[in-house]
Amino acid sequence: MTAGTETPGVDDAVLPFAVEALDVRGRVVRLGPSIDTILRRHGYPDSVARLLGEAAALTVLLGASLKFEGRFQLQTKTDGPVEMIVVDFEAPDRLRATARFDAERVAALGSGPARDADLIGNGHLAMTIDQGSAASRYQGVVPMEGQSLEEAAHQYFRQSEQIPTVVRLAVAEAVDGEAGHWRAGGLIVQFRPQSIDRARLADLPPGDIPEGHAHLGADAPEDDAWVEARSLASTIEDHELVDPNVSSERLLYRLFHERGVRVFDRQPVREICRCSRERVMGMIRSFNPQERRDMVADDGRIVITCEFCSRRYDLDPSDVESEIEQG
């Protein structure tokens, strides 16, 4: 790839790439209007918006690798000021995200940039791949113990996938005149040689190693190709991931031009919620009659607001009961 092949100004897209000389593959994601819509819809405090933007970029980076129609979900549940984050990526291109937080605790952190660790606290991060049936559902869980989302992603790949991986995430609010627009970006680089032995992580001891025996792999040298790729990826700056004037192609060219980088078809990303009246009714059917009566507000209506898109479903309880009786 040369610098002249870039397509500037392309947002809400994932660009897959490969550096064959280093046996690495990866993806770059740039989120513009989609993440701005998600973050501004709820009026999140800046620190919460940045955290949710990072989570959205990470989810798209991972979900875009799905080779089938399904859903990739990232969810945190922790004791920090941001109690929960949920990001859904429905292949091939649908994104939605929401965060639940304690406004007073977030405000107590101050007006300056807050660390992920201060916002998230302790708990867990779950990454779920769902192809639509219980049998095809896979979930990996990472304990959150004061690390950032980037660090949690690295921990996930070390422990669950055992694939040498570098992840970089960035979020910024670009100011154009008096208006601000949120942007998010991310990069994932993974070592994918044909030889399984070359890809093996040296620092993970086998679980059945006999007591008293040394783990010989602990001191094994890393593959030179991966060391080079990881070093190059670590030079990326946050502003490069979110700058609308730095295209994904230009970014990859800057990182890997000496080795040669090949890009593949761009994958679009859209902000679309999965909620519908049918899904709301399906949820209501799961409650018993007394629980449904408790859902009726003082004005005699059942009102349900989607946590993702804020759409309100204003329902007549008698219509609800009639639909449930009719099956």
C-alpha positions in Angstrom: 0.0 0.0 0.0 1.2 3.5 -0.7 0.1 6.8 0.8 -1.6 7.7 -2.4 -4.2 4.9 -2.1 -5.8 6.2 1.1 -9.4 7.3 1.3 -9.5 10.3 3.6 -12.4 11.3 5.8 -14.1 7.8 6.2 -15.7 7.4 9.6 -17.9 4.7 11.1 -15.8 1.9 9.4 -13.4 -0.9 10.2 -10.4 -1.4 7.9 -8.9 -4.9 8.2 -5.2 -5.3 7.2 -2.3 -7.7 7.1 1.5 -7.3 7.3 2.5 -10.6 5.8 6.3 -10.0 6.3 5.6 -9.9 10.1 2.8 -12.5 10.1 0.4 -10.1 11.7 -3.2 -9.2 11.0 -5.4 -6.5 12.5 -8.1 -3.9 12.2 -8.4 -0.2 12.5 -11.8 1.3 13.6 -12.8 4.9 13.2 -16.1 6.0 14.8 -17.6 9.4 14.1 -21.3 10.2 13.8 -22.3 6.8 15.3 -20.4 7.3 18.5 -21.4 11.0 18.7 -25.1 10.0 18.5 -24.7 7.3 21.2 -22.8 9.6 23.6 -24.9 12.8 23.1 -28.2 11.0 23.2 -27.8 10.4 27.0 -25.8 13.6 27.8 -23.1 11.6 29.6 -20.4 13.4 31.6 -17.2 13.7 29.6 -15.3 11.1 31.6 -18.2 8.6 31.2 -18.5 9.4 27.5 -14.8 8.8 27.0 -15.0 5.4 28.8 -18.0 4.3 26.8 -16.4 5.5 23.6 -13.4 3.3 24.4 -15.7 0.3 25.1 -17.5 0.8 21.8 -14.3 1.0 19.8 -13.0 -2.2 21.5 -16.3 -4.0 20.9 -16.3 -3.1 17.2 -12.6 -4.2 16.8 -13.4 -7.6 18.3 -16.9 -8.0 16.9 -15.9 -7.2 13.3 -13.9 -10.4 13.2 -17.1 -12.5 13.3 -17.5 -14.6 10.1 -21.2 -15.3 10.7 -24.4 -13.5 11.6 -24.4 -13.1 15.3 -23.8 -10.8 18.2 -20.7 -9.8 20.1 -21.4 -8.1 23.5 -19.0 -6.4 25.9 -20.3 -5.9 29.4 -18.8 -4.7 32.6 -20.3 -5.0 36.1 -18.2 -3.3 38.8 -18.3 -1.4 42.0 -17.0 1.9 40.5 -18.8 5.1 39.7 -19.6 3.6 36.3 -21.5 0.5 37.5 -22.2 -1.1 34.2 -21.3 -0.8 30.5 -23.0 -2.7 27.8 -22.0 -2.6 24.1 -23.6 -4.7 21.4 -22.2 -5.3 18.0 -24.5 -7.3 15.8 -22.7 -8.5 12.7 -22.0 -7.3 10.2 -22.4 -3.6 11.1 -24.9 -2.7 13.9 -23.7 -0.9 17.1 -25.4 0.2 20.2 -24.0 1.1 23.7 -25.1 2.3 27.1 -23.6 3.0 30.5 -25.1 3.1 34.0 -23.3 5.4 36.4 -23.6 7.2 39.8 -23.6 10.9 38.9 -22.5 12.0 42.4 -19.5 9.6 42.5 -18.5 10.6 38.9 -18.7 14.3 39.9 -16.6 13.6 43.0 -13.7 12.6 40.7 -13.3 16.2 39.6 -13.6 17.9 36.2 -10.3 16.7 34.8 -9.7 13.5 32.9 -10.5 10.4 35.0 -8.6 7.2 34.7 -10.5 4.1 33.6 -9.5 2.4 36.8 -11.1 5.2 38.9 -14.4 5.0 36.9 -14.6 1.2 36.7 -13.3 0.0 40.0 -13.4 -3.7 40.7 -15.6 -6.4 39.2 -15.6 -8.2 35.9 -15.7 -7.7 32.2 -17.5 -10.3 30.1 -17.1 -10.7 26.3 -19.9 -12.8 24.8 -20.3 -14.3 21.3 -23.9 -15.3 20.6 -24.9 -17.0 17.4 -28.6 -17.2 18.5 -28.7 -20.4 20.5 -27.5 -21.5 23.9 -25.3 -24.2 22.3 -23.4 -21.7 20.2 -22.9 -19.1 23.0 -19.3 -18.5 24.2 -18.3 -16.1 27.0 -14.9 -15.0 28.3 -14.6 -13.2 31.6 -11.8 -11.0 32.8 -11.6 -9.8 36.4 -11.5 -6.0 36.6 -9.0 -5.1 39.4 -8.0 -1.5 38.7 -6.9 -1.9 35.1 -8.0 0.0 32.0 -10.1 -1.4 29.2 -6.9 -1.7 27.0 -5.2 -3.7 29.8 -8.3 -5.9 30.3 -8.3 -6.7 26.5 -4.6 -7.7 26.7 -5.4 -9.9 29.7 -8.3 -11.5 27.9 -6.1 -12.5 24.9 -3.3 -13.7 27.1 -5.6 -16.0 29.2 -8.5 -16.9 27.0 -7.3 -16.8 23.4 -3.5 -17.1 24.0 -2.9 -14.9 20.9 -0.1 -12.3 21.1 -2.1 -9.1 20.8 -1.8 -5.3 21.0 -4.8 -3.1 21.4 -4.9 0.7 21.4 -8.0 2.8 22.1 -8.6 6.6 22.0 -11.6 8.9 22.4 -11.7 12.7 21.9 -14.2 15.5 21.5 -13.4 17.5 18.4 -14.6 21.1 18.6 -15.7 22.6 15.3 -16.7 26.2 16.0 -19.0 26.1 19.0 -20.1 22.5 18.4 -18.3 19.4 19.7 -18.3 16.0 18.1 -17.2 12.8 19.8 -14.8 10.6 17.9 -13.4 7.2 18.9 -10.7 5.1 17.3 -8.9 1.8 17.9 -6.2 -0.5 16.6 -5.7 -4.2 17.1 -2.7 -6.1 15.9 -2.4 -9.9 16.3 0.5 -12.3 15.6 -0.9 -15.0 13.3 1.9 -17.2 11.9 1.2 -20.4 10.2 3.3 -22.3 12.8 1.5 -22.8 16.1 4.8 -23.0 17.9 5.7 -19.5 16.8 2.5 -18.1 18.0 2.7 -19.7 21.5 2.9 -17.3 24.4 6.0 -18.0 26.4 4.8 -16.6 29.7 1.8 -18.9 30.2 2.8 -22.1 32.1 0.9 -25.3 31.3 -1.7 -26.1 34.0 -0.5 -29.7 34.5 3.2 -28.9 35.1 4.5 -31.2 37.9 5.2 -29.5 41.2 8.9 -28.6 41.6 9.6 -28.6 37.8 10.6 -25.4 36.1 8.5 -23.8 33.4 11.0 -23.9 30.6 8.8 -21.7 28.3 9.0 -18.7 30.7 12.4 -17.7 29.5 11.8 -18.6 25.8 12.6 -15.6 23.5 9.7 -14.0 21.7 9.5 -14.3 18.0 11.4 -11.4 16.3 8.6 -10.7 13.9 6.2 -10.2 16.8 8.6 -8.0 18.8 9.0 -5.8 15.7 5.2 -5.6 15.1 4.4 -4.9 18.7 7.1 -2.2 18.9 5.8 -0.5 15.8 2.2 -0.6 17.0 3.2 0.9 20.4 4.4 4.1 18.6 0.9 5.1 17.7 -0.4 8.3 19.4 -4.0 8.8 20.7 -4.6 11.8 18.4 -3.7 9.7 15.3 -6.6 7.3 16.1 -9.2 10.1 16.3 -7.9 12.7 13.9 -10.4 13.1 11.0 -7.5 14.2 8.8 -5.5 11.1 9.3 -7.1 8.2 7.4 -6.8 4.6 8.5 -4.7 3.9 5.4 -2.3 6.7 6.2 -2.0 5.5 9.8 -1.2 1.9 8.6 1.3 3.2 6.1 3.1 5.2 8.7 3.3 2.2 11.0 4.2 -0.6 8.6 5.3 0.9 5.2 8.9 -0.5 5.5 7.4 -4.0 5.8 4.5 -3.6 3.4 0.9 -3.5 4.6 -2.1 -4.8 2.7 -5.6 -3.6 3.4 -8.9 -5.4 2.7 -12.5 -4.3 2.1 -13.7 -1.6 4.5 -16.6 -2.7 6.8 -19.2 0.0 7.6 -20.5 0.5 11.2 -24.0 1.9 11.9 -25.6 3.0 15.1 -28.8 1.0 15.2 -30.8 -0.2 18.2 -32.3 -3.6 18.3 -35.3 -2.5 20.4 -38.9 -2.8 19.0 -42.4 -3.1 20.3 -42.3 -6.8 19.6 -39.2 -7.2 21.8 -40.7 -5.1 24.6 -43.8 -7.3 24.5 -41.7 -10.3 24.7 -40.0 -8.9 27.8 -43.3 -8.1 29.4 -44.7 -11.6 28.8 -41.9 -12.9 31.0 -43.5 -11.2 34.1 -46.3 -12.7 36.0 -49.7 -10.8 36.3 -48.9 -9.1 39.6 -45.5 -7.9 38.3 -47.3 -6.5 35.2 -49.8 -4.7 37.4 -46.9 -3.2 39.4 -45.5 -1.8 36.1 -48.6 0.4 35.6 -47.7 4.1 36.4 -50.0 6.6 38.2 -51.4 7.8 34.8 -52.6 4.2 34.1 -50.0 3.5 31.4 -47.0 1.1 31.1 -44.0 3.2 29.9 -40.7 1.5 29.1 -37.7 3.4 27.9 -34.9 1.7 26.0 -31.6 2.1 27.9 -29.7 2.2 24.6 -31.6 4.6 22.3 -34.0 6.3 24.8 -37.0 5.4 22.7 -40.2 5.3 24.9 -42.8 2.6 24.5 -46.1 3.9 25.9 -48.5 1.0 26.3 -52.1 0.6 27.4 -52.2 -2.2 30.1 -55.5 -3.6 28.7 -54.0 -3.9 25.3 -51.0 -5.6 26.8 -53.1 -8.2 28.6 -55.2 -8.7 25.5 -52.1 -9.5 23.4 -50.7 -11.8 26.1 -54.1 -13.7 26.2 -54.1 -14.1 22.5 -50.6 -15.5 22.6 
